[in-house]
Amino acid sequence: MENNNNPRELAEIVENSMREFRSGMEHREQMSIRIGRRTTQIIRFGMMGMAILGLALFYLIYILTKDFSQVTVHMDDMSGYMQTMQTDMESMADNIGTMQKTIVTLNDSISIMPTMNNAVANMDGSLLNLSGDVHSMVEQIYAMNGNVGNMAANIQLLNRQITDMNVTMGYMSGNVNQMAKPMKMFPFQ
């Protein structure tokens, strides 16, 4: 077989091939740099977004815990008012019982007046019903007082859980900062 290729043609072919190879490698390198820059920008904007959302979340949690502590204080005050109300209702029930006895005595004293006697008898029955209603109200106030105490305990538990969540979010913030440390090694920050 005869070799028709002279060394000059071969050198030109090799030179053209090397030039095309170099051009392709430069395009590949530029593409890698662009991809790296865009990835870095995406990560930066993502981290800034997460930081902003984290701050908003911490602010909302702070407001919520502050409001719940105020609600707890008001619930404690309300529990005290309910106990005072309960005491007042009990004394009112006792006073109604005394009043009922007095009306019975009065009824006996004025039995000569039949019209008045009938009216006092009706009043006596109404007061008896009222006394029963007040006693049932006192029982319901006992139940309400217990429920308010349970609600105050539940709100204090919720307040503690939100405080624990604040601590956990602080740990998460530290972890996000730890995750962002490798990005500081890149030269295109």
Buried (B, 14 or more C-beta within 10 A) or exposed (E): EEEEEEEEEEEEEEEEEEEEEEEEEEEEEEEEEEEEEEEBEEBEEEBEEBBEEBEEBBEEBEEBBEEBBEBBEEBBEBBEEBBEBBEEBBEBBEEBBEBBEEBBEBBEEEEEEEEEBEEBEEBBEEBBEBBEEBBEBBEEBBEBBEEBBEBBEEBBEBBEEBEEBBEEBEEEBEEEEEEBEEEEEEEEE
